[in-house]
Amino acid sequence: MNILIVSGSRNPEGHTARAVNAVLEGGKAAGSDVELVFLPELNLERCRQCDQNGWGICKSKGRCVAEDDFNPLLEKILNSDVSVFASPVYFSDLSESLFTFLSKIQRISINPEAKKRIENKPVVGICCAGGSGNGAPDCCASLYKILFRTGFDVVDMVPVRRQNLEAKLPALNLMGKWLETKPTSA
Ligand SMILES: Cc1cc2nc3c(=O)[nH]c(=O)nc-3n(C[C@H](O)[C@H](O)[C@H](O)COP(=O)(O)O)c2cc1C
């Protein structure tokens, strides 16, 4: 199994990184190939809302006009068996890098050919609140909404707060092993 983990945190030792590393270790232990990508390290332009009507070649061609790291990473996701999207909780919501990235995939999903490749792709969402600890469920709701609307098969959402991170790490490790089965929500 080929698992791609996309993190919207820039801290390789932060709360989100600890959570995704538990998934990564579980996946590897189960025999999967697992890759972890940190979005803030990439060159990702926000959507240009190209045309007067707000659309662009996202709709007509299923790719973004910007020559940044978006199209290659989208291709990686579409070629993976399972993807994990993880965000640090910012203002009870997604980090800017993950929102930018997912809002562009949401547009791409309007293209029928791209939609076919997105549908049935199992994904998991993880949101880590590392300050007060509040806002992880709200962040999960945002993440679920955009992933579901884009057409992914959202097989699980995990809210984490710094106060329960240690308790959730074993479950996240098990989740990595479970992903080896290429789960579906059906
Ligand atoms: C702009 C901003 C907003 C934040 N909002 C919240 C919040 O709503 N709830 C919370 O518990 N922590 C909040 N935090 C703290 C982060 O969740 C915390 O720093 C977390 O550890 C970041 O994840 P990371 O360690 O994986 O980078 C916020 C941090 C920033 C920078």
The ligand as an SDF file (V2000), in Angstrom:
LIG
                    3D

 31 33  0  0  0  0  0  0  0  0999 V2000
   -2.5930   31.5180   14.2420 C   0  0  0  0  0  0  0  0  0  0  0  0
   -2.7160   30.4590   15.3120 C   0  0  0  0  0  0  0  0  0  0  0  0
   -3.9520   30.1390   15.8330 C   0  0  0  0  0  0  0  0  0  0  0  0
   -4.0770   29.1380   16.8120 C   0  0  0  0  0  0  0  0  0  0  0  0
   -5.3320   28.7770   17.2530 N   0  0  0  0  0  0  0  0  0  0  0  0
   -5.4300   27.7550   18.1460 C   0  0  0  0  0  0  0  0  0  0  0  0
   -6.6990   27.2720   18.5710 C   0  0  0  0  0  0  0  0  0  0  0  0
   -7.7600   27.7220   18.1230 O   0  0  0  0  0  0  0  0  0  0  0  0
   -6.7400   26.2850   19.4870 N   0  0  0  0  0  0  0  0  0  0  0  0
   -5.5910   25.7230   20.0040 C   0  0  0  0  0  0  0  0  0  0  0  0
   -5.6590   24.8370   20.8420 O   0  0  0  0  0  0  0  0  0  0  0  0
   -4.3800   26.1470   19.5930 N   0  0  0  0  0  0  0  0  0  0  0  0
   -4.2690   27.1180   18.6770 C   0  0  0  0  0  0  0  0  0  0  0  0
   -3.0390   27.5050   18.2390 N   0  0  0  0  0  0  0  0  0  0  0  0
   -1.8620   26.7850   18.7330 C   0  0  0  0  0  0  0  0  0  0  0  0
   -1.4880   25.6490   17.7770 C   0  0  0  0  0  0  0  0  0  0  0  0
   -2.5340   24.7060   17.6220 O   0  0  0  0  0  0  0  0  0  0  0  0
   -0.2660   24.9660   18.3430 C   0  0  0  0  0  0  0  0  0  0  0  0
    0.8320   25.8310   18.2640 O   0  0  0  0  0  0  0  0  0  0  0  0
    0.0090   23.6560   17.6590 C   0  0  0  0  0  0  0  0  0  0  0  0
    0.9690   22.9900   18.4410 O   0  0  0  0  0  0  0  0  0  0  0  0
    0.5190   23.8470   16.2860 C   0  0  0  0  0  0  0  0  0  0  0  0
    0.7240   22.5900   15.7500 O   0  0  0  0  0  0  0  0  0  0  0  0
    2.1820   22.0800   15.4330 P   0  0  0  0  0  0  0  0  0  0  0  0
    2.8690   21.9180   16.7420 O   0  0  0  0  0  0  0  0  0  0  0  0
    1.9520   20.8120   14.7900 O   0  0  0  0  0  0  0  0  0  0  0  0
    2.7910   23.0670   14.5010 O   0  0  0  0  0  0  0  0  0  0  0  0
   -2.9130   28.4980   17.2870 C   0  0  0  0  0  0  0  0  0  0  0  0
   -1.6540   28.8330   16.7590 C   0  0  0  0  0  0  0  0  0  0  0  0
   -1.5600   29.7920   15.7780 C   0  0  0  0  0  0  0  0  0  0  0  0
   -0.1880   30.1060   15.1880 C   0  0  0  0  0  0  0  0  0  0  0  0
  1  2  1  0
  2  3  1  0
  2 30  2  0
  3  4  2  0
  4  5  1  0
  4 28  1  0
  5  6  2  0
  6  7  1  0
  6 13  1  0
  7  8  2  0
  7  9  1  0
  9 10  1  0
 10 11  2  0
 10 12  1  0
 12 13  2  0
 13 14  1  0
 14 15  1  0
 14 28  1  0
 15 16  1  0
 16 17  1  0
 16 18  1  0
 18 19  1  0
 18 20  1  0
 20 21  1  0
 20 22  1  0
 22 23  1  0
 23 24  1  0
 24 25  2  0
 24 26  1  0
 24 27  1  0
 28 29  2  0
 29 30  1  0
 30 31  1  0
M  END
$$$$
